[in-house]
Amino acid sequence: MKKIILMLTVVVLAGCSTKFVYRNADWLTYWYLDDYISLDSEQEARFDERLLDWLQWHKSQELGKYVAQLNDLKSDIQTDNITEQSIEAHQNRMLSHWHRIRDKLTPDLAQMAHMLNQEQVDELFEELAESQSKNAKKREKRTAEQRKKRWVEGNKDNLNQWLGKLTDEQEQLVEDLYGKKQSTADLWHQYRTEYHQQLKAVFEQPDRGENFTNTLLALLNNPEQFRSEQLNARNEHNQALDRTFLVKIYKSLTDKQRKHLLRELDDLAEDLSSLQK
């Protein structure tokens, strides 16, 4: 279900065309959904109806907020107002975008959950468990050096997209950041496993009445309650490191990189604005 919601959060897309993803959100959503559950014709029709409503709402109510934030971020760069505090404010603002999407979609998802039969429920949780297991096994097979290389190269590629070619200093900043990060992979695995178990317990209830809907909706709207204190603490530690890192990257920008970043922000804002029409 989260993947369905994420399909709409186009402001954080990287590495692919925003317009392509947004204009093809219907079949891309089915592509993701098919990984977890097979819908019958009646369920597909109901889902189509809700998906069109979600997309129209997102187009009319949300895209403008993304464009406004991109413009504010551009203004902060142009006025040299990039600090750990301003970055945290932008991160919180992006989180609020996600929360609005979640609040919009989860009531419909909780209602549609009534339509799932036991075979579909079993399929859903079997696929979730298998996906969890595959990801864990892949990570276990990687050596510490392989995990570092994968993380470092991924973050360098992401920066390269926004800034252009990185300097030696910037590449070293990425390397240094990895060494300071606290590992959260196992804790995230534990959290997802616990959350899936809680969801499964709800679906195992024989009654699919009002209590089922309310309990499921509470779980969909507040999955964070199942994160351990250790995971929350490590997340906070790592997020603080990220903000410090981004300030250092900003201060290291060349004139060419600054222009590249502003162009990228302009292009994304233009793409999102055109999708509102």
Secondary structure, 3 states (H helix, E strand, C coil): CHHHHHCCCHHHCCCCCHHHHHHCHHHHHHHHHCCCCCCCHHHHHHHHHHHHHHHHHHHHHHHHHHHHHHHHHHHHHHCCCCCHHHHHHHHHHHHHHHHHHHHHHHHHHHHHHHHCCHHHHHHHHHHHHHHHHHHHHHHHHCCHHHHHHHHHHHHHHHHHHHHCCCCHHHHHHHHHHHHHCCCCHHHHHHHHHHHHHHHHHHHCCCCCCHHHHHHHHHHHHCHHHHCCHHHHHHHHHHHHHHHHHHHHHHHCCCHHHHHHHHHHHHHHHHHHHHHCC
